[in-house]
Amino acid sequence: MVKRLFKLIFVFTMFSTLFSCSMSPDVMQTLDSSTRSYERAIRWGEFTRAKSFHKKGSVLSDLERRRLKFYRVTGYSVLQNSTPDTHNSYLLVEIKYIKSDQQVIKTLTVKQHWKRDKEGQVWYLDSPFPKFR
């Protein structure tokens, strides 16, 4: 019984390792580069740049831009990272921020769905822009 369980765990681990290595290093590198660039844009309050990573509505309106000036991000942490396939990756991210007139740290948990374009060159976010309130 124990040997059989050990074999099952070993086989599962081997398949997991094989599937996680199934993407080419270039694909992983472009995904990593995109997620890091997005993180830096959010972290440093470059919301116009961050919005450009989103497939839907990639431009901030003047109203959104003026409203977002009152928010300062104090932390950005990846809580969960799924094993990506060749065209999809999912992240669970925690964003800590303050609104300048309140000075209270708030936490926002965001589910990010990263997709790769058909040409395979660019990763973009197919999830909504974070809702700072």
C-alpha positions as CSV (number, residue, x, y, z in Angstrom):
1,M,0.0,0.0,0.0
2,V,2.8,2.4,1.0
3,K,4.9,1.5,-2.1
4,R,1.9,2.0,-4.4
5,L,1.2,5.4,-2.8
6,F,4.9,6.4,-3.2
7,K,4.8,5.3,-6.9
8,L,1.6,7.4,-7.5
9,I,3.2,10.5,-5.9
10,F,6.4,9.9,-7.9
11,V,4.5,9.6,-11.2
12,F,2.4,12.7,-10.4
13,T,5.6,14.7,-9.6
14,M,7.2,13.6,-12.8
15,F,4.2,14.6,-14.9
16,S,3.9,18.0,-13.1
17,T,7.6,18.6,-13.8
18,L,7.2,17.7,-17.5
19,F,4.2,19.9,-17.9
20,S,5.8,22.9,-16.2
21,C,8.8,22.6,-18.5
22,S,6.7,22.3,-21.6
23,M,6.9,26.0,-22.5
24,S,10.0,27.3,-24.2
25,P,12.3,29.5,-22.2
26,D,11.4,32.4,-24.6
27,V,7.7,32.1,-23.8
28,M,8.4,32.0,-20.1
29,Q,10.8,35.0,-20.4
30,T,8.3,37.2,-22.2
31,L,5.6,36.2,-19.6
32,D,7.9,37.0,-16.7
33,S,9.0,40.3,-18.4
34,S,5.3,41.3,-18.9
35,T,4.2,40.5,-15.4
36,R,7.2,42.3,-13.9
37,S,6.7,45.4,-16.0
38,Y,3.0,45.5,-15.0
39,E,3.9,45.1,-11.4
40,R,6.4,48.0,-11.6
41,A,3.8,50.2,-13.3
42,I,1.2,49.5,-10.7
43,R,3.7,49.8,-7.8
44,W,5.0,53.2,-8.9
45,G,1.6,54.6,-9.8
46,E,2.1,54.6,-13.6
47,F,-1.5,53.7,-14.1
48,T,-1.6,54.8,-17.7
49,R,1.2,52.4,-18.5
50,A,-0.4,49.7,-16.4
51,K,-3.7,50.1,-18.3
52,S,-1.9,49.5,-21.6
53,F,-1.3,45.9,-20.6
54,H,-5.1,45.3,-20.5
55,K,-6.7,44.0,-23.7
56,K,-10.1,45.5,-23.0
57,G,-10.1,49.3,-22.6
58,S,-6.3,49.8,-22.7
59,V,-6.5,53.6,-22.3
60,L,-7.5,55.5,-19.2
61,S,-10.1,58.2,-19.5
62,D,-9.3,61.7,-18.2
63,L,-11.7,61.1,-15.3
64,E,-10.0,57.8,-14.4
65,R,-6.5,59.4,-14.7
66,R,-7.5,62.3,-12.4
67,R,-9.1,60.0,-9.8
68,L,-6.1,57.6,-9.7
69,K,-3.8,60.5,-8.8
70,F,-5.2,60.3,-5.3
71,Y,-4.0,56.6,-4.8
72,R,-0.5,55.4,-3.9
73,V,0.4,51.8,-4.0
74,T,2.4,50.6,-1.0
75,G,2.7,46.9,-1.8
76,Y,2.3,44.4,-4.6
77,S,2.6,40.7,-3.9
78,V,1.9,37.6,-6.0
79,L,0.0,35.3,-3.7
80,Q,-0.5,32.4,-6.1
81,N,0.9,31.6,-9.5
82,S,-0.5,28.8,-11.6
83,T,1.6,26.8,-13.9
84,P,1.2,28.5,-17.3
85,D,0.4,26.8,-20.5
86,T,1.5,28.2,-23.9
87,H,-1.3,30.8,-24.1
88,N,-2.7,31.3,-20.5
89,S,-1.4,32.1,-17.1
90,Y,-3.2,32.9,-13.9
91,L,-2.0,35.0,-11.0
92,L,-3.6,35.9,-7.7
93,V,-2.2,39.3,-6.6
94,E,-2.5,41.4,-3.5
95,I,-2.2,45.2,-3.9
96,K,-1.9,47.4,-0.8
97,Y,-2.6,51.1,-1.3
98,I,-3.7,54.3,0.4
99,K,-5.9,57.1,-0.7
100,S,-4.2,60.4,0.0
101,D,-7.1,62.0,1.8
102,Q,-7.7,59.0,4.1
103,Q,-4.2,57.6,5.0
104,V,-5.6,54.2,5.7
105,I,-3.9,51.1,4.1
106,K,-6.4,49.1,2.1
107,T,-5.9,45.7,0.5
108,L,-7.2,44.6,-2.9
109,T,-6.9,41.0,-4.1
110,V,-6.9,40.7,-7.9
111,K,-7.2,37.6,-10.1
112,Q,-5.1,38.2,-13.2
113,H,-5.6,36.2,-16.4
114,W,-2.6,36.7,-18.7
115,K,-3.1,35.6,-22.3
116,R,-0.6,35.4,-25.2
117,D,-1.6,36.9,-28.5
118,K,-2.0,34.7,-31.6
119,E,1.4,35.6,-32.9
120,G,2.9,34.5,-29.6
121,Q,4.9,37.7,-29.1
122,V,3.0,39.6,-26.5
123,W,1.3,38.7,-23.2
124,Y,-1.7,40.9,-22.1
125,L,-4.2,41.0,-19.3
126,D,-7.6,39.7,-20.1
127,S,-9.0,40.7,-16.7
128,P,-10.3,44.1,-15.4
129,F,-8.1,46.9,-14.2
130,P,-7.8,46.9,-10.4
131,K,-10.7,48.9,-8.7
132,F,-9.1,51.3,-6.3
133,R,-11.8,52.7,-3.9
